[in-house]
Amino acid sequence: MSSLQNKIDFTVLVKVANANPNGDPLNGNRPRTTYTGQGEISDVCIKRKIRNRLQDMGESVFVQSAERSDDEYTSLSERASGNITEYKSNDEYAKKACEKWIDVRMFGQVFAFKKSKDKKDSVSVGVRGPVSIHQAISCSPVDINSMQITKSVNSEPAEGKSSDTMGTKHFVEFGLYRIKGSVNVQLAEKTGFSEEDANMLKEALCTLFINDASSARPDGSMEVVSVYWWKHNNKIGQYSAAKVHDSLKITLKEDVLIPSSVEDYDIQLENLPELEPEIIEGM
């Protein structure tokens, strides 16, 4: 694999229509919002979707969700100890972990596992990954609707209990969310994150919601509109990540009060000399 030579910044525009993109467990699983009413998707949620897509592409992933596990391990400590059996130092442990799992060399990982009966030593190793991702924020405040739902059968035998138990389902009517991220070359050199890995990341971002449907996110209710991929001509970048991300201007059209589609926004790309992004439509 070829080593990464160019700093990368990226932005992903995501359309949400009648879906819950990321429920807040501390707020009745309502869609996350900021204090100003903007919709929000946590960076942890975004990284989970990227890991799922990488698994779908046949890549080896360390942090697997329980329902998508593709090996015999049921915990991170088991997966780590089952794959890394011999090492002489923390650096060697980190190197083997990066070689084995793409999400470790991409996002980093803290390996902090206690002693067990059959292992002589505990593990305490930290890997700092080159790919950083912001939480996604909607370009305008979002309207959240709630729907009362029932079920026609009891989960458990219960004499005298009605089968039509009430529940609530929350969803965002419409939102255009913006995900920002960057790839640091210096950290990529340490983890072994390569040009090929960067292309895998790009493909995962373009297909972020494939195989991601659920009752809260029906198929087609979340869509990648476009991916902006800036590849600098050097390792540290021609411009700061903040300036690159801010070069994509998204504003409501003058005659629109409440957006209901992507067409309600003006999307303008400010010119940065000698740095043109690759623009990929979502799939």
N, C-alpha and C positions, 0 to 999 in steps of 0.2 A: 504494500500500500504506500502511496505517495504522501509525504508529510504536507501539512497545511502551510501555505506560504503567504496567504492574504487574509487580513481581517475581514470579517463578514458582519453586516447588520441586516436585519430583516424585519418586515412588518407583515402581519397577516390580517386581512379584513374578513370578518365572520358575520354572516347574516343569521339572526335568530327570529323565528316566526312561530308563535304559539308553542313555546317550549320552555323548559326550565334548564338553562344551560349549566347551572351550578348551584344546587340548593345549599342553604345555610342551616346546619343542624341545630344551631343555637337560636334560630328564628322560625321554628316550625317547618323547616325545609323550603321556605320561600326563596325565590331567586335572590342571590346576593346583590346588594346595592350599596353605593356609597352614601355619605350624608347628604350629598347634593342630588341624589336620585338617579345617578348613573348606574347602569348595570355593571356587574363585576364578575369575572371568572378568575379564580385563584390560579397562581402559577403552578401549584401542586396538581390541580385538575388538568391543566394543559399538558404538563409533563406526563401524567398518567395516560392521556390519549396518545401522546407521541410514543410512549413505550409500547402501548397496545399495537400501534401501527407497525413499529419496528418488529414486534413479534410476528405480525401477519406477513412481513417481508422475509421471515426466516432468520432473523437476527437473534442472538442469544442475549436475553435480558435478565438482569439480577433482581430488580424490584418488580415482581409479577403479582398481579391481583389474584386472589384465591380461585376465582371462577375461570381464570385464563391460564392457570399454571400448566406448563408443558413438560414438567419433570416430576420426580417422586417426592420433592421436598415440600414441606408445609410451613416453613419459616425461613427467614433470611439467614439466621445462624446456621441452620442445617444446609442450606444451599451453599453458603460460604465454606463451611468445613468439609462438605462433600466434594468440592471442586478444588480447593486450595489445601493440600495436605502437607506439603513440605515447603518451608521457607526459612531463610536464615536471618532476615531482618524485616522491619516494617516496610522499607522501600521495595524489597523483593515481593512482599505480599501485595503491595499496591500495584506493582507492575503486572503481576499475574492476574489480578482482578481486572485491570484495564484491558489486558489482552483477551480475557475471557468474555467480558460483558460490555456491549456497546453503550448501555446507559451509564455505566460507571465512567468510562472514558469521555462520555458526553456531558453528563450533569454532575459527576463526582459522587461520592458516597462516604458515609461514616460507618466503618466496621467497628462496632463496639459490643463485643459479646463476652459474657462472663465465663468463668471456668466451668467445665462440665466434668462428670465423673471419668469419662473416657478420654479427656483431653488434658494435657499437662499445663498448657498455657491459655490464658484469656487473650482476646484480640482487641487491640485499640489502635486502629489505623484510619487516618482521614485522607480522602482524595478530593482535591478541589478541581471541579470540572470546568471546561472552557465555555460551555454554552450557558448563558444566563437568559432567563425569560421573565418579563414583567407580568403582573396580573393584567388581564384584559379589562378594558374599560369601554363602555359604550360611548359613542360620539354625541349622544343626546340622552337626557333622562328617559327612563323606560316606564311604561305603564304595566303594572302587575295585576293580573286577574286571578281570582280564586273560584274554584268550582267545587260544589259539594258532590261527593260520589258515594255510592252504596255498593254492597255486594249481596248476592242472592243466596249465600250459603254461609253457615257458621264455620269458623276455623276449627273449633273444638266442640264436642257435645256439651250442650248447655240447656237445661230444661227451662222453658219459659223465656228464653232469650230470642229476640227478634233476629232474623238472618240479615235484615237490611241495615247493617251497621253503617253509620255515617262516617265519612272521611272527607278530606279536603285536598284538592290538587291545585297547585299554583303554577302560573306560567307567564312569561313575558309575551306581550302581544307582538311587538316588533322591536328589534334593536340591531344596530350595526356596531359591532365590537371590534376593537383594535388590539391586536397582540403585538408586542414589541420584543425583540431579542437581539442578541449579539453572540459572536464567536471570537474568543480571545486566542490569538495564535500562540502566545507564550505559554499559556496553560495547556493548549492543545499539544504542544511539543512534549510536555511532561506526561500527559496521559496517553499519548499515541493517537489522538483524534486526527484522522486523516482527511484528505480530499474526498475519498470515497465515503467516509462517514458523513461529511458535510452534505454530499449529494443525497444520502439516505435521509438526513434530517430535512432537506428541502422537499423530498418526495413525501415524507410523513406529514409535513405541514400542508402540502397541497391536497392531501387526501385525509385530513384530520378526522373526519366524521364517518368514514367508511367503517362498517361493523361496529358502530357506536350507538345504534338505536336502542331506545328503552321506552317505557310508558311515559316517562317525563320528557323524552326527546324522540318523538316519532320520526321514522325515517323521512328525510327531506326537510325537517323543521330547522335543522342547523346546517349551514352550508358555507364553505370557504369561497368567498367572492374572488379574492385575488391575493397573491403573495408577491411582495416586493423584496427583492434579494440584491443587496448592495455588496459587491465584492471589491474591496479596496486594492490598490496597486502595491501595497507594502504590508508589513506585519502589524504596525501600530495603527494604521488607518490614516487616510488623508484628512478626515474630519472626525470630530467627536461623535460618539454614538447618539448623543442627544441632538446634535445638529442634523444628523442624517435622518433620525426618526421624525424630527420636527419639519423636515422638508416636505413631508406628505401632509398637505392641508386638506382637512375635511370639514365643511361647513354646510349648514342647512340652506337650501335655496330660499330666497327672500319671501316667496309667497307660501311657504310651508310652515305651519304651526306645529303639527304633530306628524312626524315622519311615519310612513307605512311601507316604504320600499327603499332600496338602495338608490333609486332614481331621484329621490327627494333630497339627495346630497350633491353638493359640488365637490368633486375630488380632484385636487390640483397637485401636481408634483413640481416643487421648486427646483430649479436647475442648480446643481452643484458641479462646477467645472471639473471635468475629467473623472466624474463618478456617476455613471448612468446605471440605474438598477435594471436587473432582469425582472420583467413582470410576467407572472404566470397566473393564468386563470385557474380557479379551483376546479376540482373534479368531483 
